[in-house]
Amino acid sequence: MVTGLERAILQKMLFERFIGAKHTSADNIPKGFPKHQRGQAKKALKNLVRQGYITPKATSYGLEVSLNPHRLTEIMQHIKN
């Protein structure tokens, strides 16, 4: 089950087309949310990684994230509902 904040993160990443090989820094994901929700957005991002909707990539300069291309149909279903 995906919460509203997780749905917003998935929607934001899909809109920006961070899918598969195109990554963004995990620090950039909470920036689009109000300041009082940024801590919750970080927790939601970790939860999405645990669920397998977002794939992490460790780099020398930090954690990069992208949507899992194998689960795009599920992600689209969660965004629509």
C-alpha positions as CSV (number, residue, x, y, z in Angstrom):
1,M,0.0,0.0,0.0
2,V,1.3,3.4,-1.0
3,T,0.6,6.5,1.1
4,G,-0.2,9.9,-0.2
5,L,3.3,11.2,0.3
6,E,4.8,8.2,-1.3
7,R,2.4,8.7,-4.3
8,A,3.6,12.3,-4.6
9,I,7.2,11.1,-4.7
10,L,6.5,8.6,-7.4
11,Q,4.5,11.1,-9.4
12,K,7.3,13.7,-9.1
13,M,10.0,11.2,-10.2
14,L,7.8,10.0,-13.1
15,F,7.1,13.5,-14.2
16,E,10.9,14.2,-14.3
17,R,11.5,10.8,-15.9
18,F,13.9,9.5,-13.4
19,I,13.5,6.0,-14.6
20,G,16.2,3.3,-14.8
21,A,19.5,4.7,-15.8
22,K,18.5,8.3,-15.2
23,H,19.1,9.1,-11.5
24,T,18.8,12.0,-9.1
25,S,20.3,12.6,-5.7
26,A,18.2,11.3,-2.8
27,D,18.7,14.7,-1.2
28,N,16.7,16.4,-4.1
29,I,13.5,14.4,-3.6
30,P,12.3,16.2,-0.4
31,K,13.0,19.7,-1.8
32,G,9.7,19.9,-3.6
33,F,7.7,19.5,-0.4
34,P,6.9,22.0,2.3
35,K,9.5,22.3,5.1
36,H,7.3,20.6,7.7
37,Q,7.0,17.5,5.5
38,R,10.6,17.0,4.4
39,G,11.4,14.6,7.2
40,Q,8.4,12.5,6.4
41,A,9.4,12.6,2.7
42,K,12.8,11.2,3.5
43,K,11.1,8.3,5.5
44,A,8.7,7.8,2.6
45,L,11.6,7.6,0.1
46,K,13.3,4.9,2.3
47,N,10.0,3.0,2.4
48,L,9.6,3.1,-1.4
49,V,13.2,1.7,-1.7
50,R,12.3,-1.1,0.7
51,Q,9.2,-1.9,-1.3
52,G,11.2,-2.0,-4.5
53,Y,9.5,0.9,-6.4
54,I,12.7,3.0,-6.3
55,T,16.2,1.6,-7.0
56,P,19.1,3.1,-5.1
57,K,22.6,3.5,-6.5
58,A,25.5,4.2,-4.2
59,T,28.0,6.7,-5.6
60,S,31.2,8.3,-4.2
61,Y,29.3,11.5,-3.7
62,G,26.0,10.2,-2.2
63,L,23.0,8.1,-2.8
64,E,21.3,8.4,-6.2
65,V,17.7,7.1,-6.8
66,S,15.5,6.3,-9.8
67,L,12.2,4.5,-10.5
68,N,12.4,0.8,-11.0
69,P,11.7,0.2,-14.7
70,H,10.4,-3.3,-14.1
71,R,7.6,-2.0,-11.8
72,L,6.4,0.9,-13.9
73,T,3.0,-0.5,-14.5
74,E,2.5,-0.9,-10.7
75,I,3.8,2.6,-10.2
76,M,1.3,4.0,-12.7
77,Q,-1.5,2.1,-11.0
78,H,-0.6,3.6,-7.6
79,I,-0.5,7.1,-9.1
80,K,-3.9,6.8,-10.8
81,N,-5.6,5.5,-7.6
